[in-house]
Amino acid sequence: MAMRFTNTGLLLVLLLAASSLATAVAAVQIVVGPSPIPDGEAAAAGDITVMNERLAFSMAVSSPAPYGVPRGAIVDVAPVVDGKPGRDRVVFADFIPNNWSAWPNTYQKVEVVERGPQQVIVQSTRDWGKVTIVSTYTLRAGSDRIEIRTTMTNGGDEALTGLASGQTLWPSAGYYFEVPGISGMNEGATTKALTDRATAYDEDWAITLHAPYLDYAGSNSKDLLQKHTLRAGESRSFDAWLQVSASGDLAPAVAAEIERKRLAAGSVQGAVATKDGKAVAKPVVVVTKQGVPYAWTLGRAGAYDLKLPAGTYELYATAPGHSQSKPIAVQVVPDSSVTTDFRDLEPPGQVEFVVTDRKSGQGLDARIAITQGQKPLVEYLGRSTFFTELERKGRYAVTMAPGRYGLRVTSGGVFLGPAADVTLDVSPGQPVQSKVALDRWFNPPAKGWYSADLHHHADQAEGVTPPEYVARSQLAAGLDLLFVSDHDSTANHAVLQRIADQRGVPFIPAMEISPSWGHFNAWPLHPQGQKLAIDTSTATIDEVLAEARRQGAIIVQSNHPFIPYGYFSSVANGVAPGGFNPAFDLLEINGDNAGDDPKVTHALWKLWDAGHRYYLSTGTDVHDVWNHESGAARLYAHIAGAPSAVSFANAAKAGHAYMTYGPLIEPGVMFGSELKVKAGARFVLPFQLESVTGLKQARLIGAGTVVATRDFNDAPLKARVEFALNASSRTWYAIEVEDTAGRRAYSNPIWIDVVNSPIARSTR
């Protein structure tokens, strides 16, 4: 008999008495209640965990699922070793019906269809508008994979077109190996993909999502989707597998691929040693196909063995801190084995970086990125980006593979001074010191302008940056205040406050409240770090805003408002619970969605035309500081006196701010302020502009149109511009600045109050 769990009346039944989770058995078992997976998010009495001797996964039946999606999602996955589950490695692994669009949902239920011991089958049923979504999860005894079949059925009278549906894998730790052939593609068709899998991994675990229906990928291969239409009354099924391993070895994933596709295959094996003949203890052999990375395997004691589909490949060997071998072409023939040895690896060298201010000689917080030379594909073998230390300002020591490197060293990003490009030779077993002196050309705080990256994640949810590295990255970016806004969490506030206190900089504690129909940054919050008191899967906009204020927020900003699940998009599509509530403060220009910049600025122009005083915010939305740069989009706010979380928030709320990807602006009349002029009088708006790469153009915007343009043909680093204007009616003016690298800055408005003007002005 199927046992049912619903969100309205949970039937808490122990389906199988677990004798001891520490005892490995060749069977599948179910545990009802808080997940036994360490760090698991399924923490409620009605949640369920399914486990065999190789893996465990938990479903949020009573607990809320991340991002405000319906319950019934997989929220915990871990390998099992010696009968014990390891740490949770995912934040979310579930089926999405249309590429992270809002999820209008009214019910969900979870049924245990078969309860073991040879297999467990769990079924999750939800609605999405008029579509019913049924996902069936099967785990068999001895299996290393969860079998998933999801069926969408359109119960409405109209066809749904342009859907992008499929399974997701969002890790909460480690690294991500995107679908081979489309690495670096945020979203698009997978016509160049070599296969249909993506893997989250670290040295001691791997989770691979296999998706044979794949023809479209999103979120850098975390969403494996299919573009399709769902006609009225039509059903469509999607089969996928989540494969779990207790090692960061992709050989099991390749073997599973061979099995499920019934591919002809052979094997490659051999030895891995250094140039002086020493066997490499933990070699990694990387496989490329058609010139792009395809897979890798971990060897043991100087040897490796890997099964591959028949075909032509190139292989090279490496190891932690070691150089890469020369690549060797290999032809894999069905049902045969070929021996390929690598005997040219070199052991690591030691490097210390010392980064200073050229003028003062003082250490600078800095970001150091490899631009040429060895960048390990398997990321736990070594980073390609480094940050100077918190305790030893301007210094960083690291083990690096031998070879010649090109590195780019920055302090203050592209905002405060030029980068330094340096060359470094690393020799096996030898220490080397690289001294880098940087120029700081500009100093906004000296004029009262302070910067923060107002959308930044640490290591909660899908973020993978420990709070120490949030601080190191933001300080290296030259940001004046530290900031973190994890999804629905305040877990990192205390540690970042301690770091900020130690470094003598202010910290802004924030949270990204994340229902499925819009995300909202609330800041600064009460310092004690309260837990979220609303359920984002059911909360309305009124409840979201009330919770933000309860937590102490001076600012509520609508994040990426025009992406498919942004608040403004959801309001326009009629799926934001409660519709439009005007009680937010800022609209974000999101550095990760720069294509939406015109949508945000034009929306603000319309609001400003009506006299509504909503203002700009911005942030990078960085989750991984090693692969994305903190502060690449930042807000500069003008503060009279010492900067603090509260003074920065008040300045942003008053509009005394501008956002920038590079250029710096100092207005003669403060942004957000009101300039009173007599009707018919002539007045001037002056601006001082700066850019590390040189200025290209400035445009003055008034009443939603470009009213004046200044071109800088000689690309000056600094320039003063003045716009002479006539006072005819109440209006506003803002400035946009572009540098020679194409980076822009957008300002808040200067309000013009014309005495005796007949046009009324409204305020929010």
SULRA-V21417 format. One record per residue. NEAR is the number of other ideal C-beta (glycine too) atoms within 8 Angstrom. Layout:
<<NEAR> <NEAR>>
//
This chain:
<<2> <7> <10> <8> <12> <11> <9> <3> <4> <10> <8> <8> <6> <6> <9> <10> <4> <7> <4> <6> <10> <6> <7> <7> <8> <7> <9> <14> <13> <14> <12> <11> <8> <9> <13> <10> <16> <8> <6> <15> <13> <17> <8> <11> <9> <11> <17> <16> <16> <15> <15> <16> <9> <10> <14> <14> <16> <18> <17> <15> <15> <11> <12> <9> <15> <15> <11> <13> <13> <10> <13> <14> <14> <14> <16> <15> <15> <17> <11> <15> <7> <5> <11> <8> <11> <13> <8> <14> <14> <15> <10> <15> <15> <11> <12> <13> <11> <10> <11> <10> <9> <13> <12> <7> <11> <4> <8> <13> <12> <16> <12> <14> <8> <7> <8> <12> <8> <7> <10> <13> <10> <13> <13> <15> <12> <12> <11> <11> <6> <6> <14> <9> <14> <10> <14> <12> <15> <10> <14> <10> <12> <7> <8> <9> <11> <13> <10> <14> <10> <13> <11> <15> <11> <14> <7> <9> <3> <5> <8> <10> <5> <6> <11> <12> <14> <16> <13> <14> <13> <13> <13> <11> <8> <11> <9> <12> <10> <12> <16> <15> <11> <13> <10> <6> <10> <7> <8> <8> <6> <13> <5> <6> <12> <10> <9> <11> <12> <14> <12> <14> <13> <11> <6> <7> <16> <16> <17> <16> <16> <15> <12> <9> <10> <14> <9> <13> <18> <11> <11> <9> <13> <11> <12> <15> <14> <11> <9> <8> <8> <11> <7> <8> <6> <8> <7> <9> <8> <15> <9> <15> <13> <16> <15> <15> <14> <10> <9> <13> <10> <14> <11> <12> <15> <13> <9> <14> <13> <13> <7> <9> <8> <5> <8> <7> <12> <14> <12> <15> <11> <10> <9> <18> <12> <12> <7> <4> <6> <6> <9> <14> <7> <9> <16> <13> <14> <14> <14> <13> <12> <6> <5> <10> <11> <10> <13> <12> <13> <12> <15> <7> <6> <11> <12> <13> <9> <13> <10> <15> <11> <10> <8> <7> <13> <11> <14> <13> <16> <15> <13> <8> <10> <13> <11> <10> <13> <5> <8> <10> <7> <11> <7> <14> <8> <7> <6> <7> <7> <12> <7> <10> <8> <16> <11> <8> <18> <10> <9> <13> <14> <11> <14> <12> <16> <11> <15> <14> <11> <7> <6> <5> <6> <8> <12> <13> <12> <15> <14> <13> <11> <11> <8> <6> <9> <9> <6> <10> <7> <10> <8> <10> <10> <10> <7> <8> <11> <10> <14> <17> <9> <10> <4> <8> <11> <12> <12> <11> <7> <10> <8> <12> <15> <11> <9> <9> <13> <12> <13> <10> <16> <13> <14> <9> <11> <11> <13> <12> <10> <7> <8> <10> <9> <9> <8> <11> <8> <14> <8> <9> <6> <8> <7> <12> <8> <11> <6> <12> <9> <17> <8> <12> <9> <10> <7> <11> <9> <5> <7> <8> <11> <14> <15> <14> <16> <18> <15> <15> <16> <13> <12> <10> <14> <12> <12> <11> <15> <7> <13> <9> <10> <17> <14> <14> <15> <14> <13> <14> <15> <13> <14> <10> <14> <16> <15> <14> <13> <16> <14> <11> <10> <11> <7> <14> <12> <7> <9> <16> <11> <8> <14> <13> <8> <7> <9> <5> <9> <11> <13> <14> <16> <13> <16> <15> <15> <10> <13> <10> <12> <16> <14> <15> <18> <14> <17> <12> <15> <8> <7> <4> <10> <9> <4> <10> <6> <9> <6> <15> <13> <5> <12> <7> <13> <8> <10> <15> <13> <8> <14> <12> <9> <7> <11> <8> <11> <10> <14> <14> <14> <14> <15> <12> <15> <11> <11> <9> <12> <14> <13> <11> <13> <13> <10> <6> <8> <5> <8> <13> <10> <8> <7> <6> <9> <6> <5> <11> <10> <14> <13> <17> <14> <15> <13> <9> <10> <8> <4> <12> <10> <6> <9> <14> <11> <9> <12> <12> <11> <9> <9> <13> <9> <7> <9> <10> <9> <10> <15> <16> <16> <13> <18> <14> <13> <14> <9> <9> <14> <7> <5> <10> <11> <15> <14> <12> <13> <16> <14> <14> <13> <12> <12> <4> <5> <5> <11> <7> <12> <8> <11> <16> <13> <9> <12> <17> <11> <8> <12> <13> <15> <13> <14> <16> <12> <13> <15> <13> <14> <9> <12> <8> <8> <8> <14> <13> <10> <6> <10> <6> <11> <8> <10> <6> <8> <7> <9> <9> <13> <11> <13> <10> <15> <11> <14> <14> <10> <11> <18> <9> <10> <14> <11> <13> <12> <11> <8> <9> <6> <7> <10> <7> <8> <8> <6> <12> <4> <4> <9> <8> <8> <8> <8> <8> <9> <8> <11> <6> <11> <6> <13> <7> <8> <11> <9> <11> <14> <14> <14> <12> <15> <12> <15> <9> <7> <6> <13> <13> <16> <12> <12> <11> <11> <14> <10> <12> <11> <14> <8> <6> <9> <4> <6> <4> <7> <7> <6> <6>>
//
